[in-house]
Amino acid sequence: MKSNKSEKNKTMGAILSDLRKKNGFSQVQIAQWCGVSKSSISHYETGETIPPLDLLIRFADIYDVTIDYILGRCYSDYNFSKLFKAPFVKRLTVGQLMGMINNLNVRGKNYLAETILLLQSSNEYIKDKKER
C-alpha cells in the first residue's frame, strides 16, 4: 500500500500510466479491454482527455483499485471493498487478534494502521458533533 508524499502530487493521467505499467499491461491491451483506441488510452495517461465515468469504473476493476485512488483523492492503492467481502468474526481473543496481525504482510499492516486512524478520527468527529 503506497502512501508517500510524491503520490499526493500525481495527476490522474500519471496514476493511470503508473497502474498500467505496474501491472505489466500495454496501452493496446487496456484499449482492447475497454473498447477504446490506443490513442484514447494515451490521451488519458497524458492528461489530454479525461476518461468518462464508465471507463474510470473499468480502470478501477482492471487495476483492482478504487476510483478515488485513480482520481488522486486517496493515496492508498488498496481496494477497501475487499474488506467487506471477508467473513465477519464475532468473537476474537486478544491472542487470536495478535496472531492475525502478526500474520499480515507489510501491506496488510499498513492498511490496518490506516483503518484504525480513520476509525479514531471518525469517532472523534462523532463525539464532537454530540457535544455541540
N, C-alpha and C positions, 0 to 999 in steps of 0.2 A: 504494500500500500504506500503510494508515494504521497508526500506531504511537504515538499521542500519549497523554499521561497521562489525559486525560478519557475515552479509550476504556476504560481499565482499570477505571473505576468504573461502567460501564454494566451495567444488568440485561439479562437475556436478552430481555425484552419490549421494552426500548428499542432493543436491537440489531436485533430483528426489524422494528420500526417504521422505524428508520433505513434498513435494507436495502430495505424495500418502497418507501419514498419516494425513496431514491437511484436505484432502478431505474425509477421512474415508474409503479408499479403501484398500483391501488386495492385496498382491502380486499376488495371484491366480486370482483375478478379473482383474487386469491390464493385466496379461498374457493372459487371455481369450480374452479380448477386443482387444489386439494387435496381437493375433495369434502366441504367442511365449510361451515358457515354463516358469514356475515359477522360475526355476533356472536362466534363462536368465535375468529376472527382478532383481533377487537378485544380479547377476553379474554386471548389470548396476548400481545398487544402491551402491554397494561397490566399484565401480570403476575398477573392474577386466576386464570389457569389455566396449567398447564404443558403444552405440547403433547406428545403421545406420540412415541415414537421414530420411527415411520414418517413422521410429519409433519415431524419435525426433519430427516430424510433428504430429504424432498421440498423443504423450505425451502432446504436446502443446495444441492440441484440447481437450483432456480429462481434463486437468487441467485448461484450459482457461487462459493460459499464452503465452508469446512469446517464440520462440526458443532461442532468446538472453538471456532471463531470465534463462532458463534451462542451457545454456552454461556458465552462470555467467558473461555475458557481460553487463548486466544491473541489477540494484538492486531493481527494482520495479516489483512486480508481476502483475501489471495492464496490461491488454491486450489493447494496444493503438489502435489496429484496430477497436475497438468498437467505437472510436471517429468518424471514417469516415462513420459509418453506421447511425449516428444520423442525423436528418434533419437539414439542414443549415438554420439559421435565418439571413435574410439580414439586418434588422434594429432593433436595441435594444436601448432603452433609458438607461441612466445610472441607473435609478431606477430599471428598469427591470433586468439589468445585476446584480446589487447588490442583488436583490431579489433571482435571480438564484443561486448566490454564497452562500447566507445565507442558502438556502435550501439544499446545498450539505452536505453529511456526511463527516466525517474526511478523509476518503479515497479519496473522490472526491476533497476535498480542497487540499490535498497533491498532487494529480495528477495535478490539476490546477496550483499550485505553481511550480511544476517541469516543466510543459509545458511552463509557462511564462519564466522560467530561460533558457530553451532550445531555445525559440524564441529570447530572448535577446542575447544569445551567438551566434546564427546563424546570427542575424542582425549585430553584431559586426564583425563577420568573413567576411560577405559580404562587409561591409563598409571598412575594412582593405584591402580587395582584390581590391576594386575600387580605393583606394588611391595609390596603387602601380603602 
